[in-house]
Amino acid sequence: MKGISIEERACKLAHYIIDSKDTVRGAAKKFGISKSTVHMDISKRLLKINHALALEVRNVLDENKAERHIRGGMATKLKYSHQDQDKVS
């Protein structure tokens, strides 16, 4: 994401998160920047740049936060089901 302004980066991140319903971690990986940079861009900087867009992103992030315990449980279940299959084989 070199060569673009901070404001442009914040808007691109916001549109990506809204369109894909991805997490902060997923967006950071996709754009090759740190989680803290993504979080700063979409929570602080975007409010000053485009308030309406910031509210849309906040809704997606709140939804992700509400669902994270479910995703964590599914990951744990998958992890242990693979370990059980390895023991049987």
Secondary structure, DSSP 8 states (H G I E B T S, - for coil): -TTS-HHHHHHHHHHHHHHH---HHHHHHHHTS-HHHHHHIIIIIHHHH-HHHHHHHHHHHHHHHHHHHHHHHHHHHHHHHHHHHHHH-
